[in-house]
Amino acid sequence: MAVTRIGLLGGSFDPIHLAHVALARAARRELELDEVQLVPAANPWQRAPLLASPDHRLAMIQLAIAGESGLSINTEEIERGGQTYTLDTVQALPEGPHYVWLLGADQLANFCTWRGWREIVQRVQLAVAVRPGASLTPPAPLQALLREQDRALLTLPFEPMAVSATEIRQRLARGEPTAGLLPEAVAQYIDRHGLYREPAGT
């Protein structure tokens, strides 16, 4: 019996946007994954506090992936609460499937600052997607560990999309349009609940 291949796409999803969905789709197709699970963070330790509540972010993700074959939500980090560390998440994964952790090139660049990054590499395979203006060269310590463990860093062919949640929040705070940036159902949800209307900062 073939081993199930599951992709894991972590993020704040504050809010989820079209590039997130496109990346999940591309990963499932190009990496031949049975499923891609979107893993919303509870409280990411390397960034500013999130603006939308966990319930709102979960609702928006559900709307964004409705009808998308092979995409689902992994609520492990939301349910655990507190500071979000990828190490805790991969330690909690059920045994059996082969897991692939999906990264943007910007995340790859600072991967070796993550708590327990060496153990993360032992538990999941890393796949990196192209992001605008970012290098695909892994940090030297990661290169050395992958070589030592004879593990491959997968490359995910992905047409870069110049979409960022920061820009979306700023546009919403200023009352500007977000056409072409958000799934329509997500845009309607944000409008209905009045999310991100306060100044979003940087």
N, C-alpha and C positions, 0 to 999 in steps of 0.2 A: 504494500500500500504506500502510495507516494506521501511524502511529508508535506503538510500544509505550509504554504509560504505566506506570511503575514507582514505587510508593511505597516510601519508606525510613523505617523506624521504629527509630531508635537508642535504646539504653538499656543499663543495667547488667544488667537481668533477673536480679536477685540476691535473690529468685528471680522468674521470670516469673509473673504472676498473671492473674486473670480480666479485669481492666481492660485489660491489655496486649492480650490476644487480642480483646476487644471493640472496642478502638480500631482494630486492624488490620482487622478485619472491616468496621467502619463506614467506614473510609477507602477500602477497595476498592469498597464499594457506592456511597457518596455522591460520591466523586471520580472514579468510573468508571475505576478503575485495572485494568490487566490482571493485576497482581501486586503484593503487598506483601512486601517483604523485611525481616525483623527483623535488625537489625545490633547484635549484642552487643559491648559495649566490652571492650577488653583491660584498660586501666588508666585510667579517667576522671580527668582532671587536676583537675576542680572538685569532687571528692567524696572521702570517706574510702575507704581500700582495700576492695576487694570481699572478701566472706567465702567464697564458693564459687569453686572453681577454674573456669577456662575450660571444661574437659571436662564438669564437672558442669552448668554453666550451659547449654552447648550441648545436653546430653542432656535437660535439663528443657524447653528451648524445643522440641526435636523432639517430645517427648511432648505438649506443650501444643497444637501445631499439627497433630498427626497427624490426617489426614482433613479438614483445613480447606482447601477449594479456594482456590487462588490465594495461599496464604501459604507463605513459604519462609524459609530462613536465609541471610544474607550473612555469611560468616566473614572478610571482609577485615580487620577490626580485630583479631580474635583472631590471625589468621595473621601480621599485621604486628607485633603485640606492642608492648611499651613504652607510653609515654604515648599516650592516645587523643585525637586531634584530628579533628573532623568535616571540617576542610579537607583533611586527607590522604585521608580516605575518599572525598570527592566528586571529588578530583583523580584517583583511581584508577578511577572508574566508566568502563565501556566506552562508547564513543561510539555514538550511534544512538537509544536510547530517550529519552523525556522523563521526567525524574526529579522526583518531588515529595518533599520532606523533611518529615516529619510532626513537629510540635511540640506540646507542651502549652503552655497559656498561661503557665505559670510559666517555661518555657524561653524563650518569646518575650520575656518581660520582661528577661532578661539576655542575649539573643542577641548584642547588640553588644559583649559582653565576650569572645565566642568568637574564637579565633585566625582571622584571615583572613575575618571574617564578610562583608566586601564581596565577596570572590571566591566565597564559598559562594552568595550571592544570584545571582551571574552564572551559576553552574553548575546550580543546581537551583531549582525553584519551592518556595516555602514554603507549608505548609498548617497552620493552627493549630486545635487542638481545645480545647474548653472544659474547664477544670479547676476544681474547687471553690475559691472564694475568690480567683481570679486574674483580672486584667483582660485584656481582649482588645485593648487599645490598644497598637499597636507602639511601641517607643521612637522618639523623634523622629528620630535619625539613620537608622534603618531606614526610617521613613516617607519621609524625604527621598530616600534612595537608590532606593526602589521607584518613587517619582514620577519621579525623574530618568531611570530606565531603562524607564519605562512598563511595569512589571511588577506583577502583581496578587498580593496576599496572600490565599490561599484560606482560607475558613472551613469547618471540618469540623463539621457538626452532630453532637454527641455527648452523649448523656445522661451527666452526670457520675457517676462511681462513686467512692465514698469508700473506695478501696482503696490502700494504699501498701505497698511492699516493706519499708520500715522497720518499720511496725507488724507485718507478718507475721513478720519476723525476731525482733522482740521477743516476740511471742506464742510462737513456736517455742522461743526460749531459756528461756521461763518454763514451757514444757510446756502451754500453753493451746491450745484448739482453733482451727483456721483454716478451719472449714467456711464455704463461700460466698466464700472469698477466692482459693483456688487451684484450678486444674484437678485433678480427682481423681487422675489419673495422676502429676501433679507432686507432690501431697501424699504419695502412696505412695512415690515416688522419694526424697523428702526423708527420710521416716521410715526407709526401707530403708538409706540411706547415713548416717544420723545427722547430717544437715546442720543448721547453725544452732543447735546445742544449747548452744554457749558463749554467755555474755552478749553481746547484740548492741549494747549502747550506745545511742546516740541516732540 
